Amino acid sequence: MGEEVAPACTYGDDTVAEEMLKNLYHLLLWPLCNTIARCHAEQGHIRVAAAVLSLATSLPPPLPWLCSFANP
């Protein structure tokens, strides 16, 4: 009744959680995109590999993108 509850995901307030999300994003998503691109390049599918790498570089910064799903 007396206490306000903060949103589950706020940008810039909780630096520890922010850093953890950034690390998770970069540790999982980038290697996945690179692996997919490399596999397609090895099979000669250069356009698919280029599209995957283009997608990976055009993704928004991790935290606002993740927070948009947590707090619509």
C-alpha positions as CSV (number, residue, x, y, z in Angstrom):
1,M,0.0,0.0,0.0
2,G,2.7,2.5,0.9
3,E,5.6,1.3,-1.3
4,E,5.8,1.7,-5.0
5,V,7.2,-1.2,-7.0
6,A,9.7,-0.4,-9.7
7,P,9.2,-1.9,-13.2
8,A,11.0,-5.2,-13.8
9,C,13.3,-3.7,-16.4
10,T,14.3,-0.1,-16.3
11,Y,17.0,1.5,-18.5
12,G,19.9,3.1,-16.8
13,D,18.8,2.6,-13.1
14,D,20.3,-0.8,-12.3
15,T,23.8,-0.9,-13.8
16,V,24.5,-4.5,-12.7
17,A,21.4,-5.9,-14.4
18,E,22.1,-3.7,-17.4
19,E,25.6,-5.1,-17.8
20,M,24.4,-8.6,-17.3
21,L,21.9,-8.2,-20.1
22,K,24.4,-6.6,-22.4
23,N,26.9,-9.4,-21.8
24,L,24.2,-12.1,-22.3
25,Y,23.1,-10.4,-25.6
26,H,26.7,-10.2,-26.9
27,L,27.7,-13.6,-25.7
28,L,24.8,-15.4,-27.2
29,L,23.4,-13.5,-30.2
30,W,26.6,-12.5,-31.9
31,P,28.2,-16.0,-31.9
32,L,25.0,-17.5,-33.1
33,C,24.8,-15.1,-36.0
34,N,28.5,-15.6,-36.9
35,T,28.1,-19.4,-36.8
36,I,25.0,-19.3,-39.0
37,A,26.8,-16.9,-41.4
38,R,30.0,-19.1,-41.5
39,C,28.0,-22.3,-42.2
40,H,26.2,-20.7,-45.1
41,A,29.4,-19.2,-46.5
42,E,31.2,-22.5,-46.3
43,Q,28.3,-24.0,-48.4
44,G,28.6,-21.2,-51.0
45,H,25.5,-19.3,-49.9
46,I,27.3,-16.0,-49.7
47,R,24.1,-13.9,-50.0
48,V,22.5,-15.7,-47.0
49,A,25.7,-15.3,-45.0
50,A,25.8,-11.6,-45.8
51,A,22.1,-11.2,-44.9
52,V,22.7,-12.8,-41.5
53,L,25.7,-10.6,-40.8
54,S,23.7,-7.6,-41.9
55,L,20.9,-8.5,-39.5
56,A,23.3,-8.9,-36.7
57,T,24.9,-5.5,-37.2
58,S,21.5,-3.8,-37.6
59,L,20.0,-5.1,-34.3
60,P,19.2,-2.4,-31.8
61,P,21.2,-2.0,-28.6
62,P,20.4,-4.9,-26.3
63,L,18.8,-3.3,-23.3
64,P,16.1,-1.1,-24.8
65,W,15.2,-3.9,-27.2
66,L,14.9,-6.4,-24.3
67,C,13.0,-3.9,-22.1
68,S,10.5,-3.3,-24.9
69,F,9.3,-6.9,-24.5
70,A,9.4,-6.8,-20.7
71,N,7.4,-3.5,-20.4
72,P,5.2,-3.1,-23.5
